Every structure is written in structure tokens, then in C-alpha cells.
Amino acid sequence: MENTDFNTNQQAETRNRIIDAFIEHVLETGKQPVSVYKFAQSLGIPEEEFYNYFTSFQGVKGAVWDRIFDETYATMRAQEVYQSYSAREKLLAFYYTWVEVLKKNRSYLLALYESHADFKKVTPQEVRSFRDKFKTFAKGIIQEGKAEGEIVDRKYLSDKYDEALWLETLFIFQFWLRDNSVSFEKTDVAIEKSVRLAFDLIGRTAVDSFVDLAKFLYQSK
């Protein structure tokens, strides 16, 4: 049992060492390593050992995105008031916390993603796990919002709400990458306005009220 725990800890340590070294390389050179072979050499490990943890540098970049999500989520939920938040407030809390975590990694992220003019190009394979985790989080707050009447359950559309929030996430990331305002104040405004728009679209609107009234009048004949 002790050997198993030791091996597991050693593997986790090596995996984290690879991730940290990759980030350091990007920060120092402004780009990812030329090859896995040279990168492994710099770490003092055989190339085949790298493949025990990742199949490519894409996998390492995905692990960095995982770290960013996990830190964001843990930090957000550690706030005592978080559980009392409405669905809208929880989404705002996620984005504001996420931007704080992104700031810690800005030089790394700029080196890899700043050149992409089209925000859709900032959704490569390496963000798949981050996307899955975010959409799980989004589905949770959507369910809460429906239960509290903050979000309207619409036939054919409700199943797409989480995807709409994911697209909002991409928009915010791209906006933040290009934001040169002091303390990223413009990003804060973009978050506030985009979340307001999102909940205007998925929340109760005048159209919903009209449909409810029409149904009531029809059923009251």
C-alpha cells in the first residue's frame, strides 16, 4: 500500500513538474517547446516518460486550463456568501474570480493566444476539459435559476443555455486578452453587461409574460 501511495505521489510530482516546466518555457521564450524530445532532455527525463503523462504539448496546455478552472472554482466556493447567491450572482462570481486567476497567468496566455484574431480560434482541443467543467457548473446554476424562477424553461432552447454561457465565456476571455485598461476595468464592465444580457435572454421577458397571459385568457373562456 505504501509503495502504491509513493508511486502515485511520484507520478503526480512528475506530472506537475512537466506542467510547470512547460509554463516556464513559454514565459521565457514566448512560445511552446520545439519538440517533446528537446523538452524532455531539458527536464532530464527520457522522451517516453513524457508520454506516460501527455500525448502532446496540447495535453499539457489542457492541464494548465484545468488548473485555472480548479483554482477559480475552489476560490469562488470558499467565499462564505457564495451559497446564498442567485444564479446570476454565481455566474458573476465565477467570471470575476476567473479573471483574477487569469491575471496570474497573463504572460503565458498572451504568448499562446494573443495572435488569434477570431475568438473561435481560442477554443482548440486543449480547452476541452475546461469547457466540460464549465458547462457542468453552468448546468448547475441554470437548474437553480429555473427552480427559483430566475431562468425560464423554454422548449428546444433550454438545452442550449449552457452552450450560450460557454460562448459568453469565450467572449470574455478574448476581451480580457485585448484589454489594456487600468486593472482591466473594461473587462469588469464587459462581464457585468454580458451577464445582464445573458439573463435577459434566458430569464423571463415581456414575451413570456404575454404568452402566460394569452394562455390564461384562452383557458378562462
N, C-alpha and C positions, 0 to 999 in steps of 0.2 A: 504494500500500500504506500509506504514511504517513497519507494522508488518511482511509483506511478505519479505521486504528487510532485516529486522532484523533476521528473521528465516533463510534466505538464507546465510547471513553473519555468523550466528552462526553455521550453518551446515558446511560451508567452514572452519571455525575455528576448529571445532571438527575434521573434516577430516584431516586437516593439522597437528593437534595435534597427531592424531593416527600415521600418516606417520613419523613425527619427533621422536616420542617415539619408533617406531619400529627401525628406523635407530640407535638411541641411544642404544637400547638394543643389536643390532648386534655389534656395536662398542665396547661395554663394555664386552660382553660375547663371541663374536666370532661366534655366531650362532643365528638363529631366536628363538623367544619365544617358550616355550614348548607347550603352549596351548593358545587358544583365551581367555579362562576363566581367566587364571592367568594374561595374558597381560592386559585384561580389568580391572581386580582388581587393577593392578599397576597404571592404569590411573584414577581410581576412578569412572569408568562408568560401568553400567551393561553389561553383555556379549551381550545381544540382541541389545544394542545400536551400538556395533561394527558392527553388521550385517546390520545396516542401511546404511553403507558406503562400506563395503567389505564383500565378502562371505568367504574369507580365507586370510591367510598371502600372498598367491600368488598374490592376488589383490593389497595388499599393496606394494609388490615388483614391481608390474607393475606400480603403481603410482610413485614410485621412478624413474623408467626408463622414464616415461612421463616427469617428472621434468627435467631429464638430457637432453632429446631431446629438450624440450621447451626452456631451458636456452641456449643450443647450437645454436638453430635456431635463437633466438632473438639476441644473441650476434653477430652472424655472419652477420645477415642482418643489424645490426646497423652500420656496417663499411661503410663509405661513398663510398668506391671504389667497394663494392660488386656488385652493379648493372652493372658495366662495365666489370665484369669478364666474361671470356669464360666459357663454360660448364665444362671443365677440371679444371679451376681455382676455380669454385664454389664448385666442389666436394672436391678439396684440402682444400679449406677454411672450409668446413664442418668438415672434418676429423681433421684438426689441432685445430679447435675450440673445437670440441668434446673431444679430448684428454685433453685439458686444463680443461674442466668441469669434466671429469673422474678423473683427479688428485685430485680434491676436495673431491671425494668420494672413493678414492682408498682403504682405510682400510675397508670400508663397502663392496665394491665389491670383494676384496680379500677374505674376510671372507665367502662370499657366493659362489664364483665361482672358486677360485684358484685350488681347488682339482680336477676339471674336466679336464681330460687329453685330451679328444676328444672335439674339439671346437664345434661340433654339439650339445653337451650336454649343451652348454651355450645359447641355444635357447629355453628355456622352455616357458610355457604358459605366464609367466609374461612379456615377451618382445613382445608380440603380438601387443600391441598398438604402442610401439616404432617402431616396424617393419613396421606397416602400415603407420605411419607418415613419416618414412624414405623413403619408396617406393613411396609415394606421392611426396616427394621432388625430388627423383631420376627421376621419370617420367617427372617432370617439366624441369629439366636440360637436360634430353635426348631429349625432344621436341625442346628445344632451340638449342641443339647441331645439331640436324637434320636440323633445319631451317638455321643454319649458315654453314652447310656442314662439321661440325666437327665430326659428327656421321653419319654413313651410315645406311640407312633404308634397312634392309635385310629381305626378305620374310621368315616367320616362326621363325626367330631369334630375330627380333626387340622387339617382345612382351616379350622376356625373359631378356632383358637388365637390367631391374630394379631388377630382381631376382639375376642376376650376381653381381650387385653392392651391394646387400644385403649380399651375401656370402663374398664379399670383406670386408664389414663392420665387419662381424663376425671374419674374419681372423685378422683384425687389432685389435679388442678387445682382442682376445686371445693372440696375440703377445704382446700387451701392458701389459697384466696381468703378463706375464713372463719376461718382460724387466727389467733388473737390471742395465742398463747403466745410466750414469750420465745425469740427466734432460731428461731421456727417449729419448736420441738422436737416438738410433737404431729404435725406433718406428717412428720417423720423417722420417728416411730413408725408412722404410718399407712402410709408407704411400706414399711417393714420387714414389717409384718403382712400387707399386701395382696399383696406379692410372695411371702411364705411361703404364703399361701392359694392364689395362682395356681399355684405349683409343686406344691402338694399336690394340686391338681385335675388338672394336666396331667402330673404326674410319676407314678411307679409307686406304686400304692396296694395295700392289702390285697386289694382285689377283683381287681386284675391278678395278684397272686401266687396267689390262689385259682384263677383261670381257667387259669394256667400249670400248676398242679398237677393240675387236673382233666383238662387236655389230655394231660399226661404219663401219668396213670393210665389214661386211656382208650386211648392209643396203646400202652401197655405190656401190654394184655390179651392 
